[in-house]
Amino acid sequence: MTALLLANARLLDPATGRESPGAVLVRDGRIADVAQGAAPGAPEGARTIDCDGLVLAPGLIDLRAFVGEPGAEHRETLASASAAAAAGGVTTLVCMPDTNPVIDGPAIVDFVLRRARDTACVNVLPAAAVTKGLAGREMTEFGLLQEAGAVAFTDGLKAVRNAQVMRRALTYARDFGALIMQHVEEPDLVGEGVMNEGEFASRLGLIGIPREAETVMLERDIRLVRLTGARYHAAMISCADSVEIIARAKNDGLPVTCGVSVNNLVLNEGDIGHYRTFCRLSPPLRHESDRQAVVKALADGLIDVVVSDHNPQDVETKRLPFAEAADGALGIETLLGAAMRLVHTGDVGLPRLIAAMTAAPARLLGREAGQLRAGAPADLVLIDPDLPYLLDKRRLKSRSKNSPFDEARLQGAAVLTLVGGEIVHRAPEIAVAA
Amino acid sequence: MTQGPQSFPHRHLLGIEGLTRPEIEGLLDRADAAVDISRQVEKKRVTLRGRTQINLFFEPSTRTQSSFELAGKRLGADVMNMSVASSSVKKGETLIDTAATLNAMRPDIIVVRHQSAGAVHLLARKVDCSVVNAGDGAHEHPTQALLDALTIRRNKGRIEGLQVAICGDVLHSRVARSNIISLQALGARVRVIGPTTLLPAGLERFGVEVFTDMRAGLAGCDIVMMLRLQRERMNGSFVPSVKEYFRYYGLDGDKLAHAKPDALVMHPGPMNRGVEIASDIADGAQSLIREQVEMGVAVRMAVLEALATHLPND
């Protein structure tokens, strides 16, 4: 395999947060050399890409993507999800176990990995269910699932509701060093709620979801982490009170981390407008003051990870009255473009944002991806941080079209994506010289 | 029927929200004229002659549906009633499909009631004709608010400056939401009274005064508007029991005595006698409940007539 030189780039190393001019040499699927400063000459026979001063970073790692394969291929397949990921600069996606059948046994993990190897153009890492059938009652085989290739354990869209089941899962997970990722929502407090509780929901005549649905579950879980010592990751937090709870847990030295959906970083409940079902999400879009609190927590490093919460839904589940529609929005292809809003507003620095989508999730998963150093996998993304465009959902690679950013003005996009040294996405303006 | 003081600039009536005070008052003026028509022997007008009105009711409602039917017929429209029990919606057809199917029949007006908030807006975006919201979930019920305003204005001579109390299950009530917006737009001061389990979050931001004690809330009120409490919410989920609810929030003579001596009592119907209102009050001298029904037909005639200037198929 010939070498590829990515010359004349602005290197962004999430490990150090440093940005500097330089070049990256890729050979045999790995980063062979990272050269700071002036570009070295291309080795004999190497192809060259002139990066024109754009930002070269490790490829993004998305810790939370729902893929319809197996079971709901009409919404999304591993092939279509990975194509969307590549176009969005995501080189690794963690797929959720909410499939049919559920990813709750080694055979299904194996199936997903083989399907991904044959059809997906980015790395696909399956997360397995915490409980069999996502039913919340019996633990899955954490040890065997990890051996088969499961990278974390989560009941996906559902919280592990029963405190005794959660306690045992955390206790057992600790022995295997397994990571539990919890959807922090207390189902009884969610009830029939469909959006953030407050004045806006009351005016729309919709049933609200109180912030306490999130904080009650988060507080409970953190008590159980204190009891068991297991590694716990709150998949997505959405409100100011949760930020405080996470801060306290981290301050106490507990093995607790948390993520946030890009939607809760750049949208608020007002985006629902007149019942836009594409903005019906779980956790719900919250008040603007909550959005600002999670943005600040991300900037401060209190929130570890930014996820797309990619959840393809078809017309039949979205073109309904708000209360009858399904939760979820597309996200993996717009993750970077949407999150770049925070950079352009000056709320979050680019290195900090990229770290939350590369080095931080890689560390949680114990993977060597997400780094810009010789020897690391050549999963890379070239970002044009200023590229302006109007998002057109018809051009999205996903099989579904439920993007809350349709017709939104975004600025910043992946113009080149490499997975294992292979080009999986390239904008027309990026030329490869032989 | 006389021409209203000004033309109505909207194609649909989806809610009170978004209407200006002159627009609301214009509809009430038209409705006053419609009351006179409805009290004559010859009640028929030709405003909607040749027009087709479809009443599409996803939730059963004898009262509102017959009121709209009568209003349409008095204006000369051909009225067709479609209710969910006899339609293909039960067979899995979506709201959008139903809208497209009905739209292909080229109606001029569709009157819609649906159990989900926002469903009528969704449907209105998919059809070419005018749409009237006859109640969507806990969101809005604009013609109820208009008929309540008309009833008050005809009995008190004004709405501006009146103290109105809306009592009971505000949380699940589209009638309460539309009335709060409408009465405030018309210059009334609005109080809301109920147990907090039945009050929506952020209610104080609506510009209303909130009371959980009914006697305190009724003090000095000109109008007492009661809301229906659904049966499934009576037994422990939102309030402990009918007995307890009636004791603290049911309108009886003792509680009504705290309002002004000339206070008037209203209820959108259908009533649960002995739950939110005592029978002797419902049938008593201060009750406007039966008059509200008459005003309902008049207000719906006014709305249909106001929309007539924007109908399709011309």
Interface residues (C-beta under 8 A of the other chain):
Chain A: E197 G198 E199 F200 A201 S202 R203 L204 G205 L206 I207 G208 P210 H274 Y275 E316 R319 L320 P321 F322 A323 E324
Chain B: E17 T94 L95 I96 H114 S116 A117 G118 A119 H121 L122 D136 G137 A138 H139 E140 R174 R177 P200 A201 G202 L203 R205 F206
